[in-house]
Each structure stands twice: as structure tokens, then as C-alpha cells.
Amino acid sequence: MPCYNEEDVIGYTIPRLLAAFDRAGYRLELIAVDNGSWDRTGEIIKGLAAKNPSVVYHRVERNEGYGNGVLSALPVCSAPWVGMIPAYGQVDAEDVARLFDAMVACGGNALA
């Protein structure tokens, strides 16, 4: 989850995503990328990571776009499946959990 100057929303969106996966019965490893932010985004991510081991803080010093934030996080991932989601809440957390459930149902042989 690339986060660029998202201090106003990630305190809401990250816990919602974690809760949606928890309700669905899945453990989520969330790599929250402080994508070169100059606001309190990094502090907030670190605080969430300290409270929940499912959140992994990762920082990109200079923002080179959303895609670079995604690519920089891939080597940090340890889960067998990887997805990406914007940090600002445009995609509903419950929809993401349902999509993951569909991936599990089809054996993961799909691009969703």
C-alpha cells in the first residue's frame, strides 16, 4: 500500500483493511510504504505497525510515483500472494477481502 502524504486517512484505511481480512478469516501482511511523504504519514504507519504485527513499515525516501512504491515493497513481502491497494480509501476494504476470497476459491490461478 503506497502512502504519499496520507496522514488524514491512513489511520482509518489501514485498520479497516486489517479488520475486513480478519472478519473474512484471513491473516493479512500489509506492507505500508511511506512513499516519500513529508507529512506525518510515516509516523502514523510506524504507530500502527507497533500495535499490529500485520503492518510492516517500509519507506521510499524520494517519491517516484505510485508504481515505484509498489515495486519497492515487493522484496519486503513474505506472503505467497501479493496485491496492491491505494491508501486513501477509494477501494472499499470489504471488497478487497471478497476479491481475495474469490482468489482462494479458484485456487489462486487468476489475476484479479
CYANA upper distance limits for C-alpha pairs under 8 A (distance plus 0.5 A):
  1 MET  CA     30 LEU  CA      7.68
  1 MET  CA     31 ILE  CA      6.60
  1 MET  CA     32 ALA  CA      5.39
  1 MET  CA     33 VAL  CA      6.35
  1 MET  CA     69 GLY  CA      8.33
  1 MET  CA     70 VAL  CA      7.49
  1 MET  CA     84 MET  CA      6.31
  1 MET  CA     85 ILE  CA      5.94
  1 MET  CA     86 PRO  CA      6.38
  1 MET  CA     87 ALA  CA      6.40
  2 PRO  CA     32 ALA  CA      6.66
  2 PRO  CA     33 VAL  CA      5.13
  2 PRO  CA     34 ASP  CA      6.97
  2 PRO  CA     35 ASN  CA      6.32
  2 PRO  CA     66 TYR  CA      6.79
  2 PRO  CA     69 GLY  CA      5.72
  2 PRO  CA     70 VAL  CA      6.72
  2 PRO  CA     85 ILE  CA      8.26
  2 PRO  CA     86 PRO  CA      6.99
  2 PRO  CA     87 ALA  CA      6.90
  3 CYS  CA     10 ILE  CA      8.48
  3 CYS  CA     32 ALA  CA      7.32
  3 CYS  CA     33 VAL  CA      6.09
  3 CYS  CA     34 ASP  CA      5.69
  3 CYS  CA     35 ASN  CA      5.93
  3 CYS  CA     37 SER  CA      8.00
  3 CYS  CA     41 THR  CA      7.71
  3 CYS  CA     86 PRO  CA      7.94
  3 CYS  CA     87 ALA  CA      6.03
  3 CYS  CA     88 TYR  CA      8.40
  4 TYR  CA     34 ASP  CA      6.78
  4 TYR  CA     35 ASN  CA      5.56
  4 TYR  CA     36 GLY  CA      6.94
  4 TYR  CA     37 SER  CA      5.50
  4 TYR  CA     41 THR  CA      7.78
  4 TYR  CA     63 ASN  CA      8.25
  5 ASN  CA     37 SER  CA      5.37
  5 ASN  CA     38 TRP  CA      6.97
  5 ASN  CA     39 ASP  CA      6.07
  5 ASN  CA     40 ARG  CA      7.88
  5 ASN  CA     41 THR  CA      6.27
  6 GLU  CA     10 ILE  CA      6.44
  6 GLU  CA     37 SER  CA      8.50
  6 GLU  CA     39 ASP  CA      8.36
  6 GLU  CA     41 THR  CA      6.15
  6 GLU  CA     87 ALA  CA      7.62
  6 GLU  CA     88 TYR  CA      7.19
  7 GLU  CA     11 GLY  CA      7.79
  7 GLU  CA     39 ASP  CA      7.18
  7 GLU  CA     40 ARG  CA      6.04
  7 GLU  CA     41 THR  CA      5.09
  7 GLU  CA     44 ILE  CA      7.49
  9 VAL  CA     13 THR  CA      6.61
  9 VAL  CA     87 ALA  CA      8.08
  9 VAL  CA     88 TYR  CA      6.39
  9 VAL  CA     89 GLY  CA      7.94
 10 ILE  CA     14 ILE  CA      5.98
 10 ILE  CA     41 THR  CA      8.14
 10 ILE  CA     44 ILE  CA      8.08
 10 ILE  CA     45 ILE  CA      8.22
 10 ILE  CA     87 ALA  CA      6.85
 10 ILE  CA     88 TYR  CA      7.28
 11 GLY  CA     15 PRO  CA      7.29
 11 GLY  CA     44 ILE  CA      7.40
 11 GLY  CA     48 LEU  CA      8.37
 12 TYR  CA     16 ARG  CA      6.75
 13 THR  CA     17 LEU  CA      6.70
 13 THR  CA     87 ALA  CA      7.09
 13 THR  CA     88 TYR  CA      7.31
 13 THR  CA     89 GLY  CA      6.24
 13 THR  CA     93 ALA  CA      8.26
 14 ILE  CA     18 LEU  CA      6.80
 14 ILE  CA     87 ALA  CA      8.04
 15 PRO  CA     19 ALA  CA      6.53
 16 ARG  CA     20 ALA  CA      6.59
 16 ARG  CA     93 ALA  CA      6.67
 17 LEU  CA     21 PHE  CA      6.92
 17 LEU  CA     93 ALA  CA      5.26
 17 LEU  CA     94 GLU  CA      7.91
 17 LEU  CA     96 VAL  CA      8.47
 17 LEU  CA     97 ALA  CA      8.47
 18 LEU  CA     22 ASP  CA      6.64
 18 LEU  CA     28 LEU  CA      7.11
 18 LEU  CA     54 SER  CA      8.42
 19 ALA  CA     23 ARG  CA      6.56
 20 ALA  CA     24 ALA  CA      6.78
 20 ALA  CA     93 ALA  CA      6.46
 20 ALA  CA     94 GLU  CA      5.92
 20 ALA  CA     97 ALA  CA      6.55
 21 PHE  CA     25 GLY  CA      6.73
 21 PHE  CA     26 TYR  CA      5.67
 21 PHE  CA     27 ARG  CA      7.01
 21 PHE  CA     28 LEU  CA      6.90
 21 PHE  CA     94 GLU  CA      8.36
 21 PHE  CA     97 ALA  CA      5.97
 22 ASP  CA     26 TYR  CA      6.00
 22 ASP  CA     27 ARG  CA      6.86
 22 ASP  CA     28 LEU  CA      8.27
 24 ALA  CA     97 ALA  CA      7.20
 24 ALA  CA     98 ARG  CA      8.47
 24 ALA  CA    101 ASP  CA      8.33
 27 ARG  CA     54 SER  CA      8.12
 28 LEU  CA     54 SER  CA      6.60
 29 GLU  CA     54 SER  CA      5.33
 29 GLU  CA     55 VAL  CA      6.73
 29 GLU  CA     56 VAL  CA      7.79
 29 GLU  CA     77 CYS  CA      8.24
 29 GLU  CA     78 SER  CA      8.43
 29 GLU  CA     79 ALA  CA      7.38
 30 LEU  CA     54 SER  CA      6.42
 30 LEU  CA     55 VAL  CA      5.35
 30 LEU  CA     56 VAL  CA      6.44
 31 ILE  CA     55 VAL  CA      6.59
 31 ILE  CA     56 VAL  CA      5.21
 31 ILE  CA     57 TYR  CA      6.63
 31 ILE  CA     58 HIS  CA      7.18
 31 ILE  CA     73 ALA  CA      7.12
 31 ILE  CA     76 VAL  CA      7.94
 31 ILE  CA     77 CYS  CA      7.51
 32 ALA  CA     45 ILE  CA      7.33
 32 ALA  CA     55 VAL  CA      7.24
 32 ALA  CA     56 VAL  CA      6.47
 32 ALA  CA     57 TYR  CA      5.82
 32 ALA  CA     58 HIS  CA      6.61
 33 VAL  CA     57 TYR  CA      6.75
 33 VAL  CA     58 HIS  CA      5.23
 33 VAL  CA     59 ARG  CA      5.90
 33 VAL  CA     60 VAL  CA      7.47
 33 VAL  CA     69 GLY  CA      6.93
 33 VAL  CA     70 VAL  CA      8.43
 33 VAL  CA     73 ALA  CA      7.39
 34 ASP  CA     41 THR  CA      7.00
 34 ASP  CA     42 GLY  CA      5.92
 34 ASP  CA     45 ILE  CA      8.17
 34 ASP  CA     57 TYR  CA      7.89
 34 ASP  CA     58 HIS  CA      6.61
 34 ASP  CA     59 ARG  CA      5.10
 34 ASP  CA     60 VAL  CA      6.63
 35 ASN  CA     59 ARG  CA      6.52
 35 ASN  CA     60 VAL  CA      5.43
 35 ASN  CA     61 GLU  CA      7.41
 35 ASN  CA     62 ARG  CA      7.51
 35 ASN  CA     63 ASN  CA      5.88
 35 ASN  CA     66 TYR  CA      8.36
 35 ASN  CA     69 GLY  CA      6.29
 36 GLY  CA     59 ARG  CA      7.43
 36 GLY  CA     60 VAL  CA      5.77
 36 GLY  CA     61 GLU  CA      5.22
 36 GLY  CA     62 ARG  CA      5.10
 36 GLY  CA     63 ASN  CA      5.00
 37 SER  CA     41 THR  CA      6.88
 37 SER  CA     42 GLY  CA      7.67
 37 SER  CA     63 ASN  CA      7.89
 40 ARG  CA     44 ILE  CA      6.76
 41 THR  CA     45 ILE  CA      6.74
 42 GLY  CA     46 LYS  CA      6.61
 42 GLY  CA     57 TYR  CA      8.41
 42 GLY  CA     59 ARG  CA      8.17
 43 GLU  CA     47 GLY  CA      6.68
 44 ILE  CA     48 LEU  CA      6.74
 45 ILE  CA     49 ALA  CA      6.56
 45 ILE  CA     55 VAL  CA      8.40
 45 ILE  CA     57 TYR  CA      6.72
 46 LYS  CA     50 ALA  CA      6.62
 46 LYS  CA     57 TYR  CA      6.55
 47 GLY  CA     51 LYS  CA      7.02
 48 LEU  CA     52 ASN  CA      6.59
 48 LEU  CA     55 VAL  CA      7.25
 49 ALA  CA     53 PRO  CA      6.39
 49 ALA  CA     54 SER  CA      7.67
 49 ALA  CA     55 VAL  CA      5.17
 49 ALA  CA     56 VAL  CA      6.36
 49 ALA  CA     57 TYR  CA      7.01
 58 HIS  CA     73 ALA  CA      7.62
 60 VAL  CA     69 GLY  CA      7.48
 60 VAL  CA     72 SER  CA      7.92
 63 ASN  CA     68 ASN  CA      8.32
 63 ASN  CA     69 GLY  CA      8.11
 64 GLU  CA     68 ASN  CA      6.35
 64 GLU  CA     69 GLY  CA      7.98
 65 GLY  CA     69 GLY  CA      7.04
 66 TYR  CA     70 VAL  CA      6.94
 67 GLY  CA     71 LEU  CA      6.64
 68 ASN  CA     72 SER  CA      6.42
 69 GLY  CA     73 ALA  CA      6.95
 70 VAL  CA     74 LEU  CA      7.11
 70 VAL  CA     84 MET  CA      7.68
 71 LEU  CA     75 PRO  CA      8.41
 72 SER  CA     76 VAL  CA      8.35
 73 ALA  CA     77 CYS  CA      7.11
 74 LEU  CA     82 VAL  CA      8.45
 77 CYS  CA     82 VAL  CA      8.02
 85 ILE  CA     91 VAL  CA      7.65
 86 PRO  CA     90 GLN  CA      7.39
 86 PRO  CA     91 VAL  CA      7.64
 89 GLY  CA     93 ALA  CA      8.38
 91 VAL  CA     95 ASP  CA      7.81
 91 VAL  CA     96 VAL  CA      7.97
 92 ASP  CA     96 VAL  CA      7.12
 93 ALA  CA     97 ALA  CA      6.90
 94 GLU  CA     98 ARG  CA      6.73
 95 ASP  CA     99 LEU  CA      6.61
 96 VAL  CA    100 PHE  CA      6.71
 97 ALA  CA    101 ASP  CA      6.68
 98 ARG  CA    102 ALA  CA      6.79
 99 LEU  CA    103 MET  CA      6.86
 99 LEU  CA    112 ALA  CA      7.86
100 PHE  CA    104 VAL  CA      6.80
101 ASP  CA    105 ALA  CA      6.72
102 ALA  CA    106 CYS  CA      6.86
103 MET  CA    107 GLY  CA      6.79
103 MET  CA    108 GLY  CA      5.32
103 MET  CA    109 ASN  CA      7.92
103 MET  CA    110 ALA  CA      7.26
103 MET  CA    112 ALA  CA      8.09
104 VAL  CA    108 GLY  CA      6.00
106 CYS  CA    110 ALA  CA      7.96
